[in-house]
Amino acid sequence: MGDEMTKVALITGACGGIGRALVYKYASQGISLAIADKSLNEVTILVDEVVSKGGTAKAFSGDLTKKSYCDNLPNVVKQEFGRIDIIVNNAGLMRRGAITDTSDKDYNLSMSVNVEAPFRIVRAAIPLMAEAGGGAIVNTSSCWGINPGPNHLIYCTTKAALAAMTQCLGRDHAHQNIRINAVCPNEVNTSMLRTGFEIRGLNPDAAINELNKSVPLGHIAEPEEIANVIAFLTSDDAGYICGSLVEVNGGKAVY
Ligand SMILES: NC(=O)c1ccc[n+]([C@@H]2O[C@H](COP(=O)([O-])OP(=O)(O)OC[C@H]3O[C@@H](n4cnc5c(N)ncnc54)[C@H](O)[C@@H]3O)[C@@H](O)[C@H]2O)c1
């Protein structure tokens, strides 16, 4: 049995665009999956799909704004599977607009899901991974967490916080053989992007065709193109990558 075949990966936001692509990728590698997302129904359907195709998956649905859910999640996964090797803090949400458009509710929700939840999950996971001799964590930040784009004040702020957190974590826990990195995509063809076009009264397919012209590689990312990078970062092949912010942008940098 290959090394990947014994690993257990926890993915948050697993039923979303990038999360789902990563579930399929890990399942194809024989990695066992702890599938976490908000909707019990959606999580159950995805677990059943993976299991029906011969994979191993269990459901860990819950709301990442709940502190106790986040604090307990790594331990619960370890209890269920006997180990936890990989964590991908992939769940996230986007509130749009300038600071004057950003309510207290937008601020608190964005900070809670995009920053506090990864903070709590990683804090709970470090002792477990350290005791087991190591692990790999990827946080899904954004190109906009490195160079903020216009009119997404709170989103950029949270993704910058997550990027800084990742760099601190990467340095602080390397000595425990825990590698912590962030993937920083530019635009990805998921519901997060598409709903933004819908809100503005645009046809998402037409808007994406237009957006594709702005990318040097000719198209915005498909979720699989981000999932492939996350899977690499958590694999043993990336064994010397630690505390990095990996931009995946098709050549389209944010200035
Ligand atoms: N789509 C893009 O253009 C893009 C670009 C850069 C970074 N990202 C980041 O990639 C990650 C994945 O996003 P996506 O594009 O797949 O979007 P998505 O909306 O398809 O998926 C996000 C997932 O997070 C889950 N989630 C949100 N709030 C939650 C909560 N309170 N509790 C539990 N789960 C919750 C959602 O249910 C959803 O399944 C996010 O962190 C996002 O910020 C996306």
The ligand as a Tripos MOL2 file, in Angstrom:
@<TRIPOS>MOLECULE
LIG
   44    48     1     0     0
SMALL
NO_CHARGES

@<TRIPOS>ATOM
      1 N1        -13.8500   31.2650   -6.4580 N.am      1 LIG1
      2 C1        -12.8430   32.1400   -6.4720 C.2       1 LIG1
      3 O1        -12.6980   32.9530   -7.4180 O.2       1 LIG1
      4 C2        -11.8250   32.1320   -5.3520 C.ar      1 LIG1
      5 C3        -10.6430   32.8690   -5.5180 C.ar      1 LIG1
      6 C4         -9.7020   32.8800   -4.4830 C.ar      1 LIG1
      7 C5         -9.9530   32.1790   -3.3110 C.ar      1 LIG1
      8 N2        -11.1140   31.4810   -3.1800 N.ar      1 LIG1
      9 C6        -11.3380   30.7760   -1.9080 C.3       1 LIG1
     10 O2        -11.4990   29.4000   -2.1670 O.3       1 LIG1
     11 C7        -12.2570   28.7990   -1.0990 C.3       1 LIG1
     12 C8        -13.3240   27.9170   -1.6860 C.3       1 LIG1
     13 O3        -14.2450   28.7400   -2.3790 O.3       1 LIG1
     14 P1        -15.0990   28.2930   -3.6640 P.3       1 LIG1
     15 O4        -14.7040   29.1840   -4.7640 O.co2     1 LIG1
     16 O5        -15.0200   26.8090   -3.8480 O.co2     1 LIG1
     17 O6        -16.5330   28.7830   -3.1880 O.3       1 LIG1
     18 P2        -17.8550   27.9930   -2.8150 P.3       1 LIG1
     19 O7        -18.8170   29.0430   -2.4060 O.co2     1 LIG1
     20 O8        -18.2210   27.0690   -3.9260 O.co2     1 LIG1
     21 O9        -17.4370   27.0890   -1.5530 O.3       1 LIG1
     22 C9        -17.2960   27.6260   -0.2500 C.3       1 LIG1
     23 C10       -17.7640   26.5750    0.7540 C.3       1 LIG1
     24 O10       -17.5910   27.0930    2.0940 O.3       1 LIG1
     25 C11       -18.7160   26.6710    2.8440 C.3       1 LIG1
     26 N3        -19.0130   27.5490    3.9890 N.ar      1 LIG1
     27 C12       -19.2560   28.8840    3.9430 C.ar      1 LIG1
     28 N4        -19.6190   29.3130    5.1560 N.ar      1 LIG1
     29 C13       -19.6040   28.2360    5.9950 C.ar      1 LIG1
     30 C14       -19.9000   28.0490    7.3810 C.ar      1 LIG1
     31 N5        -20.3260   29.0480    8.1680 N.pl3     1 LIG1
     32 N6        -19.7550   26.8090    7.9030 N.ar      1 LIG1
     33 C15       -19.3480   25.7820    7.1250 C.ar      1 LIG1
     34 N7        -19.0580   25.8950    5.8100 N.ar      1 LIG1
     35 C16       -19.1890   27.1150    5.2490 C.ar      1 LIG1
     36 C17       -19.8830   26.7420    1.8490 C.3       1 LIG1
     37 O11       -20.9840   25.9720    2.3040 O.3       1 LIG1
     38 C18       -19.2510   26.2400    0.5700 C.3       1 LIG1
     39 O12       -19.4180   24.8590    0.3700 O.3       1 LIG1
     40 C19       -12.7830   29.9800   -0.2550 C.3       1 LIG1
     41 O13       -12.0000   30.1250    0.9000 O.3       1 LIG1
     42 C20       -12.5940   31.1700   -1.1740 C.3       1 LIG1
     43 O14       -12.4710   32.3790   -0.4650 O.3       1 LIG1
     44 C21       -12.0430   31.4260   -4.1630 C.ar      1 LIG1
@<TRIPOS>BOND
     1     1     2 1
     2     2     3 2
     3     2     4 1
     4     4     5 ar
     5     4    44 ar
     6     5     6 ar
     7     6     7 ar
     8     7     8 ar
     9     8     9 1
    10     8    44 ar
    11     9    10 1
    12     9    42 1
    13    10    11 1
    14    11    12 1
    15    11    40 1
    16    12    13 1
    17    13    14 1
    18    14    15 2
    19    14    16 1
    20    14    17 1
    21    17    18 1
    22    18    19 2
    23    18    20 1
    24    18    21 1
    25    21    22 1
    26    22    23 1
    27    23    24 1
    28    23    38 1
    29    24    25 1
    30    25    26 1
    31    25    36 1
    32    26    27 ar
    33    26    35 ar
    34    27    28 ar
    35    28    29 ar
    36    29    30 ar
    37    29    35 ar
    38    30    31 1
    39    30    32 ar
    40    32    33 ar
    41    33    34 ar
    42    34    35 ar
    43    36    37 1
    44    36    38 1
    45    38    39 1
    46    40    41 1
    47    40    42 1
    48    42    43 1
@<TRIPOS>SUBSTRUCTURE
     1 LIG1         1 GROUP 0 **** ****
